[in-house]
Amino acid sequence: MVVTLGGDGSLLVTGAGERHVPALEVDVVDTTGCGDAYCAGFVTALLRHRDLPEAARWGTAAAATVARGLGSDAGPADLDAVLGLLRRAPD
């Protein structure tokens, strides 16, 4: 199970336990659509055979990408933009 926590990131819960995935630090403009973006990033990672913690990081990056613009009205971010944000984020 995964639960989004807004600015506090998300919580991934599996049979192995719980893992907190922190939010990425970005200048937030609008959070409209961030939950949907998180889900899209999470599912995209799973479809590309990433593990659950990595999928949660992709979801976090997708949500952060949306939050930096005018929410979901700013248009969809592409995968390269999402992964670029992750590459610049501290681990």
C-alpha positions in Angstrom: 0.0 0.0 0.0 1.2 3.5 -0.6 -0.2 6.6 1.0 0.7 10.1 -0.1 1.4 12.6 2.6 1.5 15.9 0.7 4.6 17.9 1.6 5.7 15.1 3.9 6.2 12.6 1.0 4.6 9.2 1.1 4.5 6.0 3.1 5.1 2.7 1.4 3.8 -0.3 3.4 4.6 -3.9 2.3 4.8 -7.3 4.0 8.4 -6.4 4.8 7.5 -3.3 6.7 7.0 0.5 6.3 9.2 3.0 4.4 8.9 6.7 4.4 9.8 8.4 1.1 10.4 12.1 1.7 9.0 14.7 -0.6 11.4 16.5 -3.0 12.1 20.1 -2.1 10.7 22.3 -4.9 9.2 25.7 -5.1 5.5 24.8 -5.0 3.2 26.8 -7.2 0.0 24.6 -7.3 -0.6 21.1 -6.0 -3.6 20.4 -8.2 -3.2 17.0 -9.7 -0.2 16.0 -7.6 -1.9 12.8 -6.3 -2.7 11.8 -9.9 0.8 12.5 -11.0 2.2 10.5 -8.1 0.1 7.5 -9.1 1.2 7.9 -12.8 4.9 8.0 -11.8 4.4 5.0 -9.5 2.7 2.9 -12.1 5.1 3.9 -14.8 8.0 2.7 -12.6 6.3 -0.6 -12.0 5.6 -1.1 -15.7 9.4 -0.6 -16.2 10.1 -3.3 -13.6 11.4 -1.0 -10.9 11.0 -2.2 -7.3 8.4 -0.6 -4.9 10.7 1.9 -3.2 12.0 3.1 -6.6 8.4 3.3 -7.8 7.6 5.5 -4.8 10.5 7.8 -5.7 9.3 8.1 -9.3 5.8 9.0 -8.0 7.3 11.6 -5.7 9.2 13.1 -8.5 6.2 13.2 -10.8 4.2 14.9 -8.1 7.0 17.4 -7.5 7.2 18.2 -11.2 3.5 19.0 -11.3 3.7 21.1 -8.1 6.4 23.4 -9.6 4.0 24.5 -12.4 0.4 25.5 -12.4 -0.8 22.1 -11.2 -2.3 19.8 -13.7 -3.2 22.7 -16.0 0.4 23.3 -16.8 0.4 20.2 -19.0 1.8 16.7 -18.5 5.5 16.3 -17.6 7.4 13.8 -19.6 9.4 10.9 -18.1 12.7 12.6 -18.8 11.6 15.7 -16.8 10.6 13.5 -13.9 13.8 11.4 -13.9 15.9 14.6 -14.3 14.4 15.9 -11.1 15.2 12.7 -9.3 18.8 12.8 -10.5 19.2 16.3 -9.0 17.6 15.3 -5.7 19.7 14.2 -2.7 19.3 10.6 -1.7 
